[in-house]
Amino acid sequence: LQPFGEWCNLQPKDAAKMPESAWKLLFYTLSWSYGIYLLFFTDYPFFYDPPSVFYDWKKGMDVPTDIAIAYLMQCSFYGHSIYATAYMDTWRKDSVVMLLHHVVTLTLIAASYAFRYHNVGILVLFLHDVNDVQLEFTKLNVYFKHRGGVYHRLNDVISNIGCLTFSISWFWFRLYWFPLKVLYATCHSSLQLVPNIPFYFFFNALLLVLTLMNIYWFLYIVLFVARVLMGQMQEVNDVREYDVEDSKKTTTAKKKEAGFQLPSALKEGVHLKNGLVKDKRL
């Protein structure tokens, strides 16, 4: 994907980030589409009847092949994502939280498969993947709206629409449906349907940590929307896009600018001519 970014004449900073978003968009689109297939085009009633994830549950039960395929895909991706976030992707303000997210997610995926809570896992993955599809698609349009030295309005409009739908869907899927369907089933229905269910507190603790991280990132979204409404941002950019290096450079530049000020008298005596600085008094 890097040669494609160069061929499109993206700005250097955008060209460096484009392959990461393009790869994630490809994966999340495939995984979420497969989740739609499992939940809405098969006999699994998990979405419409969340407590059904524990119907006929027993230790060592067989994992259906179609669900096992989804688990293999997701486990492989998040195992790679831990390495990618640490060593490949741009280091951002929330990269530490992102690493924690990947570790929690990978632990949930592996442990839920081992202890046969795979039905819950499919529901959790479906409710989260949709936002990543929208996020990466929006970021790609942000990167592509300035290419070849030309501003492309269509990409700007799409990124604005994508930002709006992403904000709404994040709240709807992760902060409304996730507690309503997943946490209700795991915290309440599980005890009623499977008395003395194994590792009850372990799995619910991880799911609650995941919920807290969703709230944490939602604060980023609220901050972004507030900056747009207050006119502090002229165009759509992801609030977590500012990487650490840029932040350090900006802070250093401001410190230097604030720390070195010419006296007003000296400023009046110095002017720029033909690219050289000369003092009129000399």
C-alpha positions in Angstrom: 0.0 0.0 0.0 3.0 2.4 0.4 3.7 2.6 -3.4 -0.1 3.4 -3.9 0.2 6.3 -1.5 3.2 7.6 -3.4 1.5 7.1 -6.7 -1.4 9.2 -5.4 1.0 12.0 -4.5 -0.2 12.2 -0.9 1.5 14.5 1.5 4.5 12.8 3.2 2.8 12.6 6.6 -0.5 11.3 5.1 1.4 8.8 2.9 3.1 7.4 6.0 -0.2 6.8 7.8 -2.4 5.7 4.9 -1.2 2.0 4.7 -2.1 1.5 8.4 -5.6 2.8 7.9 -6.1 1.0 4.6 -5.1 -2.4 6.1 -7.3 -1.9 9.1 -10.3 -0.9 6.9 -9.8 -4.1 4.8 -9.7 -6.3 7.9 -12.6 -4.7 9.8 -14.8 -4.7 6.7 -14.3 -8.4 6.3 -14.6 -9.2 9.9 -17.8 -7.1 10.5 -19.4 -8.5 7.3 -18.7 -12.0 8.6 -20.3 -11.0 11.9 -23.4 -9.8 10.0 -23.6 -13.1 8.3 -23.3 -15.0 11.6 -25.9 -12.9 13.5 -28.5 -12.2 10.8 -28.2 -14.9 8.1 -27.8 -18.0 10.3 -29.9 -19.5 13.1 -27.9 -17.9 15.9 -30.4 -15.7 17.9 -27.7 -13.9 19.9 -28.5 -10.3 18.7 -32.2 -10.3 19.2 -32.1 -12.6 22.3 -28.9 -11.9 24.2 -29.5 -14.4 27.0 -29.5 -17.1 24.4 -25.7 -17.0 24.4 -25.9 -19.1 27.5 -28.7 -21.5 26.4 -27.6 -25.1 26.7 -24.1 -24.0 27.8 -21.8 -26.6 29.3 -18.1 -27.1 29.9 -16.2 -28.5 26.9 -19.0 -28.0 24.4 -18.1 -28.0 20.8 -17.4 -24.7 19.0 -19.2 -24.5 15.7 -16.8 -24.2 12.7 -18.2 -20.9 11.5 -17.7 -19.3 14.9 -14.2 -20.9 15.2 -13.2 -19.3 11.9 -14.3 -15.8 13.2 -12.2 -16.5 16.4 -9.2 -17.5 14.4 -9.3 -14.3 12.3 -9.8 -12.0 15.3 -7.2 -13.7 17.5 -4.6 -13.5 14.7 -5.4 -9.8 14.0 -5.2 -8.6 17.6 -2.1 -10.7 18.3 -0.4 -8.8 15.4 -1.9 -5.5 16.5 0.0 -5.6 19.8 3.2 -5.8 17.9 2.1 -3.3 15.2 1.0 -0.6 17.8 4.3 -0.9 19.6 6.7 -1.1 16.6 5.0 -0.3 13.3 2.2 2.3 13.7 2.6 6.0 14.4 2.9 6.5 18.2 0.0 8.7 19.3 -1.3 10.3 22.5 -3.5 7.3 23.3 -1.2 4.5 22.0 -0.7 3.2 25.6 -4.5 2.8 26.0 -4.6 1.2 22.5 -2.0 -1.3 23.6 -4.1 -2.1 26.7 -7.1 -2.4 24.6 -5.4 -5.0 22.3 -4.2 -7.0 25.3 -7.6 -7.0 26.9 -9.3 -7.9 23.6 -6.8 -10.7 22.9 -7.2 -12.1 26.4 -11.0 -12.0 26.1 -10.9 -13.7 22.7 -8.5 -16.5 23.7 -10.1 -17.1 27.2 -13.7 -17.0 25.9 -12.8 -19.6 23.3 -11.0 -21.8 25.8 -13.9 -21.7 28.3 -16.6 -21.9 25.6 -18.1 -18.4 25.9 -17.7 -18.0 22.1 -21.4 -17.0 21.7 -20.8 -13.9 23.7 -17.6 -13.2 21.9 -19.3 -13.0 18.5 -21.7 -10.4 19.8 -18.9 -8.4 21.4 -16.9 -8.3 18.2 -19.9 -7.4 16.0 -20.7 -4.4 18.2 -17.2 -3.1 18.1 -16.0 -3.7 14.5 -18.6 -1.4 12.9 -17.0 1.7 14.5 -13.5 0.7 13.3 -14.8 0.4 9.7 -16.2 3.9 9.9 -13.1 5.3 11.6 -10.6 4.0 9.1 -12.7 4.9 6.1 -13.0 8.5 7.5 -9.3 8.7 8.1 -8.5 7.6 4.6 -10.6 10.4 3.2 -8.9 12.9 5.5 -5.5 11.7 4.0 -6.7 11.8 0.4 -8.3 15.3 0.5 -4.9 16.9 -0.1 -3.1 15.0 -2.8 -1.0 16.1 -5.7 -0.9 19.6 -4.3 -4.7 19.9 -4.9 -7.6 20.1 -2.5 -10.3 17.6 -3.2 -13.7 18.7 -1.8 -15.4 15.3 -2.3 -13.0 13.6 0.2 -13.6 16.5 2.6 -17.4 16.1 2.4 -17.1 12.3 2.9 -14.8 12.8 5.9 -17.3 15.2 7.5 -20.2 12.8 7.0 -18.0 9.9 8.2 -17.1 11.8 11.3 -20.8 12.4 12.1 -21.9 8.8 11.5 -18.9 7.5 13.4 -19.7 9.6 16.5 -23.4 8.5 16.5 -22.6 4.8 15.9 -19.9 4.8 18.6 -22.5 5.9 21.2 -25.2 3.6 19.8 -23.2 0.4 19.5 -20.6 0.6 22.2 -22.2 2.7 24.9 -25.9 1.7 24.5 -26.2 -1.7 22.8 -23.0 -3.1 24.4 -24.2 -2.7 28.0 -27.8 -3.5 27.0 -27.1 -6.7 25.2 -23.6 -8.0 26.3 -23.3 -6.8 29.9 -26.9 -7.6 30.7 -26.4 -11.2 29.5 -23.0 -11.7 31.1 -23.7 -10.0 34.5 -27.4 -11.0 35.0 -28.6 -13.7 32.6 -25.6 -15.9 33.0 -26.2 -16.4 36.8 -29.8 -17.3 36.2 -29.2 -19.7 33.3 -25.9 -21.3 34.5 -25.6 -21.2 38.3 -22.0 -21.2 39.5 -20.8 -20.3 36.1 -17.0 -20.5 35.9 -14.8 -17.4 35.9 -17.8 -15.0 36.2 -15.9 -12.2 37.8 -12.9 -12.6 35.6 -14.7 -12.2 32.3 -17.1 -9.5 33.5 -14.1 -7.5 34.9 -12.5 -7.5 31.5 -15.7 -6.5 29.8 -16.1 -3.6 32.2 -12.5 -2.5 31.5 -13.4 -2.6 27.8 -16.5 -0.4 28.6 -14.3 2.1 30.5 -12.0 2.3 27.5 -14.9 2.9 25.2 -16.0 5.8 27.5 -12.4 7.1 27.5 -12.3 7.3 23.7 -15.8 8.7 23.5 -14.5 11.7 25.5 -12.1 12.2 22.6 -15.0 12.2 20.2 -17.0 14.7 22.4 -13.8 16.9 22.5 -13.5 16.8 18.7 -17.2 17.7 18.1 -16.9 20.6 20.6 -13.9 22.0 18.8 -15.7 21.8 15.5 -18.8 23.5 16.8 -16.8 26.2 18.5 -14.9 26.9 15.3 -11.5 25.8 16.6 -11.1 23.4 13.8 -11.4 24.4 10.1 -11.4 20.8 8.8 -11.9 17.3 10.0 -9.0 15.6 11.6 -8.9 12.7 14.0 -8.2 14.0 17.5 -5.9 11.1 18.2 -3.9 11.7 14.9 -1.5 14.0 16.6 1.5 11.9 17.2 4.0 12.4 20.0 6.8 13.7 17.8 4.6 16.4 16.4 3.5 17.4 19.9 7.1 17.6 21.1 8.1 19.7 18.1 5.2 22.1 18.6 5.9 22.4 22.3 9.6 23.0 21.7 8.9 25.6 19.1 6.5 27.5 21.3 9.0 27.4 24.2 11.8 28.8 22.0 9.5 31.5 20.6 8.4 32.5 24.1 11.9 32.3 25.6 13.7 34.5 23.0 12.1 37.8 22.4 14.0 40.8 20.8 13.6 44.1 22.6 11.3 46.5 20.8 14.0 49.0 20.2 16.2 46.4 18.6 13.3 45.1 16.5 12.8 48.6 15.1 16.5 48.8 14.2 16.5 45.5 12.4 14.9 44.9 9.0 15.0 42.2 6.4 16.3 43.1 3.0 17.3 40.8 0.2 17.2 37.9 2.5 19.8 39.5 4.9 19.3 40.9 8.4 20.8 44.4 8.7 20.8 47.0 11.6 19.9 50.5 10.4 21.9 52.0 13.2 25.2 50.4 12.0 
